[in-house]
Amino acid sequence: MNSLAKVHDTDTPLNVAASDHAGGDLRSASAGIKSVPQRAIRQRLSELNVLESEAIHIMREVAAGCSNPALLFSGGKDSIVLLRLAEKAFRPGKFPFPLLHIDTGHNFPEVIAFRDYRAAQLGERLIVRSVEDSIAQGRAVEQPGQGRNALQSVTLLDSIAELELDACIGGARRDEEKARAKERIFSFRDSFGQWDPKNQRPELWDLYNTRVQAGENIRVFPISNWTELDVWQYIARERLEVPSIYFSHARDVIRKPGGLLPVSALVQPRPGEKVENVHVRFRTVGDMTCTCPVESVATTLEEIIVETGATRITERGATRMDDQTSEASMELRKKEGYF
């Protein structure tokens, strides 16, 4: 097993947070793990089976209806789930699409190493396009003190044009953020790559229209109806490896109003700021200059499931500083071509 990844032993029972942990701290919640009765486990697994079946159906619809799709794979937990769903949808054959990653150059090294490891393990083609190259070519302009998440839109749209993609499969979920909540599973983008929430197609009875005009494309979200808790329980059930930074570890951080900012070669304390060494884990991974971990003692998937069941803040709301600049940050980026 890769040293940057961890896998869960599912021989032990799945656990969820008891209701009396909802208002407590994460340490006490993890300490009070309770085994779920077998009937509750069977019911939960049945719900995961329904979500899995829907996602596999969506993947196959993309393969059948689109001429040149790609699956966006960053090495994060949601795209790891997408890879397992693609395995179940298309194995023993090869995936009918390549893997594509838009690399900001600000990614966590553990996640990039896992991305390469997992793609090689599956034997699938991985295409990487770099925001650094877009900046060097003058296609994107980096603003001092701001992350590169927004700049990914330029590199993504250029990659779609270069590779002539008509669909990109992504791991976005409706529970992440309110702009995501109103997005369709097949999200249509115009010839400029823009998303218009008022100009989307109906998806009645799970019927999807994959027709696009020249220059248009679709972003497809097979796990749109999943929650963060569903993702972690699926990872536990399927015994999937994930990057080690999703589990509790000691890390130097700076306490900012928007969260704990991890110290790195790209982020150094300003005069007067104090560096603390704290046990944290990441709920989501992205640009390390604006992605914050949360304090945590969860070292296993069971403990992560407990913490996730107890939290009342969405993962992006708790960890993404670039989403806190405006109530409409995500929606504005999506209208510019973001994932």
Number of C-alpha atoms within 10 A of each C-alpha: 8 14 10 17 20 20 18 17 15 14 8 9 14 24 21 23 24 16 11 10 20 16 11 12 13 22 15 12 25 24 12 15 19 15 15 15 11 11 9 12 16 12 11 14 17 12 13 18 13 11 19 22 15 15 22 22 16 23 23 15 15 27 19 11 14 19 14 16 26 27 26 23 27 25 25 20 24 21 20 22 23 24 21 16 20 20 16 14 20 15 10 8 8 14 20 18 21 16 20 21 20 21 22 22 15 18 17 17 13 16 23 19 16 22 22 13 17 21 16 12 9 12 11 15 14 19 15 14 17 16 25 20 15 20 15 10 10 10 14 19 14 15 9 6 9 12 19 25 20 22 24 23 23 21 25 24 21 16 19 20 15 9 12 15 20 24 28 25 27 22 23 23 21 20 17 18 17 13 17 17 14 11 19 18 26 25 21 26 25 18 13 13 26 20 24 16 17 7 11 14 15 13 12 7 6 11 10 16 14 20 13 16 9 10 15 19 29 24 26 26 24 25 27 22 16 20 16 21 16 19 19 20 22 19 22 20 18 15 16 18 19 25 26 20 22 24 22 22 18 15 18 16 24 22 15 11 8 18 20 23 26 26 18 14 9 9 15 15 15 9 6 6 11 11 17 15 13 20 18 25 23 21 23 20 23 23 18 25 25 25 26 30 28 19 18 22 23 24 17 17 24 25 26 27 24 26 26 22 19 22 17 11 11 15 20 19 15 21 25 24 21 21 20 15 11 10 11 13 14 21 19 16 19 21 18 20 21 22 24
